[in-house]
Amino acid sequence: MEINLRDLTLRFILGGMSVAACFVLMEILPWKAFAGIFAAFPAVMVAAVIMAGHFGNSELAAEIALGASAGMMGCTVCVLTAIFCMQRLNNWGFSLALALGAWFLSSLVFIRLMQGLLEKRRIERIRA
């Protein structure tokens, strides 16, 4: 396999930009679970949780991890939407845009579901 230096450089720049963009979003967005969605990129998730735990606390790291879990579940919706749309619409660009929208919206739904379940468990523990 031949390594294309231009391709490798471009991947490095784009990957670094995505990591930096996710970090900026996690810093400026007030709802940390929502910001955690952007940590669904696996490499970013690990770094985000480590940074949140190291510079914040375990509660912040757990909230980022919750958002990352929701974002990762949203990735499944994204892939399934992309496959379905690309087969039906025969337009990869539009299909990818729809799939990314489906990822974002489903991630929000997954956050709400998980937060609801966690709150329900917390209330049950208090009552017990």
Backbone torsions as a table, in degrees:
resi	resn	phi	psi	omega
1	MET	NA	127.1	-179.7
2	GLU	-90.2	133.2	178.9
3	ILE	-91.0	123.2	177.7
4	ASN	-93.0	112.2	-176.3
5	LEU	-60.9	-37.9	178.6
6	ARG	-64.5	-44.2	178.3
7	ASP	-63.7	-43.5	179.6
8	LEU	-63.2	-42.2	178.5
9	THR	-63.2	-44.3	179.2
10	LEU	-62.2	-43.7	178.0
11	ARG	-62.1	-40.5	178.7
12	PHE	-63.3	-45.1	-179.2
13	ILE	-65.9	-47.9	-179.2
14	LEU	-65.0	-41.2	177.7
15	GLY	-63.7	-43.8	178.1
16	GLY	-64.4	-38.8	178.2
17	MET	-65.8	-37.9	179.7
18	SER	-68.0	-39.3	177.2
19	VAL	-64.3	-45.4	-179.7
20	ALA	-64.3	-41.9	179.3
21	ALA	-63.3	-41.7	177.8
22	CYS	-63.1	-41.1	178.7
23	PHE	-62.3	-44.9	179.6
24	VAL	-61.2	-45.6	178.7
25	LEU	-60.2	-42.3	-179.6
26	MET	-67.1	-27.2	178.7
27	GLU	-79.4	-37.4	-172.6
28	ILE	-94.3	-23.1	-179.2
29	LEU	-79.2	130.7	-177.5
30	PRO	-72.9	-31.0	-178.1
31	TRP	-88.2	98.8	-171.5
32	LYS	-66.5	-32.3	176.8
33	ALA	-64.7	-38.9	176.4
34	PHE	-64.6	-43.8	178.3
35	ALA	-61.5	-31.8	179.5
36	GLY	-64.2	-22.6	176.1
37	ILE	-54.6	-39.7	-177.4
38	PHE	-71.4	-11.3	175.9
39	ALA	-85.7	8.5	179.4
40	ALA	-67.5	-20.1	171.8
41	PHE	-63.1	117.3	-170.5
42	PRO	-50.5	-44.7	-179.9
43	ALA	-65.1	-36.5	179.7
44	VAL	-69.6	-38.8	-178.6
45	MET	-59.2	-47.9	-179.5
46	VAL	-61.3	-47.3	179.6
47	ALA	-63.2	-41.0	-178.2
48	ALA	-64.4	-43.4	-179.7
49	VAL	-67.5	-41.5	178.3
50	ILE	-61.9	-47.1	-178.8
51	MET	-64.2	-42.8	-179.7
52	ALA	-64.0	-41.2	178.9
53	GLY	-69.5	-41.7	-176.9
54	HIS	-71.7	-46.2	-176.4
55	PHE	-93.9	-14.9	178.0
56	GLY	-114.8	-112.1	178.0
57	ASN	-156.4	178.1	-177.7
58	SER	-65.1	-33.5	179.4
59	GLU	-63.8	-43.0	177.9
60	LEU	-65.9	-42.2	178.9
61	ALA	-62.2	-39.0	178.8
62	ALA	-66.7	-37.4	179.5
63	GLU	-68.1	-40.1	175.9
64	ILE	-63.5	-43.0	179.1
65	ALA	-63.2	-37.0	177.0
66	LEU	-60.8	-48.1	178.2
67	GLY	-63.0	-38.1	178.3
68	ALA	-64.2	-39.8	177.4
69	SER	-61.9	-43.3	178.4
70	ALA	-63.5	-42.4	178.5
71	GLY	-63.7	-37.2	179.0
72	MET	-69.5	-37.6	174.8
73	MET	-65.9	-36.5	175.7
74	GLY	-62.8	-28.6	177.1
75	CYS	-61.4	-36.3	177.1
76	THR	-63.2	-44.9	177.3
77	VAL	-61.1	-40.9	179.3
78	CYS	-59.5	-49.5	-177.9
79	VAL	-64.0	-45.1	179.5
80	LEU	-63.4	-39.5	177.5
81	THR	-65.3	-43.5	179.5
82	ALA	-60.5	-46.4	-179.9
83	ILE	-61.0	-50.2	-178.4
84	PHE	-59.1	-49.6	-176.4
85	CYS	-67.1	-40.0	-179.5
86	MET	-65.2	-36.3	177.7
87	GLN	-70.6	-36.7	-175.3
88	ARG	-87.2	-40.6	-172.9
89	LEU	-94.0	-20.7	-178.7
90	ASN	54.2	39.0	179.3
91	ASN	-142.8	96.3	-172.8
92	TRP	-64.1	-37.2	-177.9
93	GLY	-65.0	-49.1	178.9
94	PHE	-65.8	-39.6	178.7
95	SER	-62.1	-40.4	178.7
96	LEU	-66.2	-40.4	177.3
97	ALA	-61.8	-44.4	177.1
98	LEU	-62.3	-41.8	-178.8
99	ALA	-64.2	-40.4	178.4
100	LEU	-66.9	-37.8	174.7
101	GLY	-63.1	-41.4	178.4
102	ALA	-64.5	-38.2	176.7
103	TRP	-60.4	-49.1	-176.5
104	PHE	-62.9	-49.8	-178.2
105	LEU	-65.6	-43.4	-180.0
106	SER	-66.8	-32.7	177.1
107	SER	-63.0	-41.0	176.6
108	LEU	-61.9	-42.5	178.5
109	VAL	-63.0	-43.7	-179.7
110	PHE	-63.6	-38.1	177.1
111	ILE	-59.9	-48.9	-178.3
112	ARG	-60.8	-42.8	179.3
113	LEU	-62.0	-46.8	-178.6
114	MET	-67.0	-40.6	177.7
115	GLN	-63.2	-39.6	177.8
116	GLY	-62.9	-43.1	178.5
117	LEU	-65.2	-42.2	178.6
118	LEU	-64.1	-40.5	179.0
119	GLU	-65.9	-40.3	178.1
120	LYS	-61.9	-43.2	178.1
121	ARG	-63.2	-41.0	-179.7
122	ARG	-63.6	-42.6	178.9
123	ILE	-65.5	-41.2	178.7
124	GLU	-62.6	-36.9	178.9
125	ARG	-67.6	-38.0	179.7
126	ILE	-66.2	-41.0	-179.1
127	ARG	-70.0	-27.6	-176.1
128	ALA	-78.2	NA	NA
